[in-house]
Amino acid sequence: MFSKFLTTALRRTVPKPCHGTRRLRLFSTAAAAVGEPYEEDTTGITMKGVKISGRPLYLDMQATSPMDPRVLDAMLPYHISRYGNPHSRTHYYGWESDQAVEAARAQVATLVKASPKEIIFTSGATESNNISVKGVLHFYKDKKRHVITTQTEHKCVLDSCRHLQQEGFDVTYLPVESDGLVDLEKLRAAIRPDTGLVSVMMVNNEIGVIQPMEEIGKICKEFNVPFHTDAAQALGKVPIDVEKMNISLMSLSGHKIYGPKGVGALYMRRRPRIRVEPQMNGGGQERGIRSGTVPTPLVVGFGAACELAMKEMEYDEQRIKALQERLLNGIRSKIDGVVINGSVERRYAGNLNLSFAYVEGESLLMGLKEVAVSSGSACTSASLEPSYVLRALGVEEDMAHTSIRYGIGRFSTEQEIDRAVDLTVKQVEKLREMSPLYEMVKEGIDIKSIQWAQH
């Protein structure tokens, strides 16, 4: 694990003691820290009364992705020996860190076909979304008082819009079609003379649908309205061209593309220039947009992850598509009543959101304790309300409650997919055996026609 890398690096760094001299105490704190080797917890945990021993197979790539070992290799020197502050311009340590940050900036820019000068490093897509939505409207508040977004955006975009509403701005929440895509004519009709921003997510985190970015960009350009997109789930997975898509602002995240957590970026167009009001005050780093010391190791890791994605995107897409088909066909060949949520044609293959009729989502999740997946419904929180994204698609409440999101990624294997199929089928069949509704359906009774009486 990481401690082994650190120990090896320290052995190379710490000089061997000369005969007759005392050993130098270099890196004593770090050395003490790695003195106790990392031991993985094998006792397991108990969650909601269910004992989980060992580590389940991981199919939740939309939540986060494992770090690519090549990314870790790129980061390690900047954790151990090249630890200078990139804003220290008076000595070598600062210069080499600054060079590394700028190299990473270029790597991120290349992946989205932008200029490095248009990339601002942040702590992640949530911060980038906040800067974009609040920052633009605050800067142009004298003339622009209206925002357009969709009902299926990420929570941080929706909450930023609600924050603006509390400040007196108007927000239009566009509905989506049953496949999760925006109706372009409704978007066009919603634009007003005082519209200051259109914000539409490129790839939805819950259902994986890919919005028609070029068409949306053309409409925004026609009306001269800035276009923001949350591309956290799209970066490195689908081709992005900020020029073709006419994107003004774009939010990016590191840990969704096999990079480190805690780092992201904001693309800000320079021509025509888009202005924002900074959401954090400080030393004026990142062109004054995002003050605070840029974390060199995280930024280097983010850049390395972008470069790897650039090289391997096409291969990853083909492989992930094959695994998605294997998962879907495997489940559908053994059980009925399986529905794909969102567009089948316009979706990222690594996100497969399925609803299983006559099964309760939380029961299915708890039964799938050997597979790390997430539910499209909010049943894992204190609320029993189904997912707001699925509700926006018009999915009936009973089906919205049964949704499971399978996230397939670069390191997923055929064996993991086959195991996930077996466990899912077994659990769905088990829960349906206990379901009186499923018995009635098998007998040919139309459940929707039944008038349920209250006692």
Salt bridges, closest charged atoms under 4 A:
GLU40 OE2 - ARG55 NE 3.87
ASP60 OD1 - ARG405 NH2 3.01
ASP68 OD2 - ARG70 NH2 2.82
ASP68 OD2 - ARG410 NH1 2.88
ASP98 OD1 - ARG89 NH2 3.75
GLU102 OE1 - ARG105 NE 3.04
GLU127 OE2 - ARG290 NE 2.80
ASP159 OD1 - ARG162 NH1 2.66
GLU167 OE1 - HIS138 NE2 2.69
GLU167 OE2 - HIS163 NE2 3.11
ASP170 OD2 - ARG192 NH2 2.98
GLU177 OE2 - LYS186 NZ 3.84
ASP194 OD1 - ARG192 NE 2.96
GLU222 OE2 - ARG188 NH1 2.88
GLU243 OE2 - ARG269 NH1 3.28
GLU277 OE2 - HIS138 ND1 3.38
GLU286 OE1 - ARG105 NH1 2.83
GLU307 OE2 - LYS311 NZ 3.46
GLU312 OE2 - ARG70 NH1 2.64
GLU312 OE1 - ARG410 NE 3.85
ASP316 OD2 - ARG410 NE 2.93
GLU325 OE2 - LYS321 NZ 3.99
ASP336 OD1 - ARG432 NH1 3.09
GLU362 OE2 - LYS48 NZ 2.53
GLU370 OE1 - ARG419 NH2 2.65
GLU385 OE1 - ARG391 NH1 3.82
GLU396 OE2 - LYS448 NZ 3.04
GLU414 OE1 - ARG326 NH1 3.71
ASP418 OD1 - ARG326 NE 2.77
ASP422 OD1 - LYS334 NZ 3.29
GLU439 OE2 - LYS442 NZ 3.74
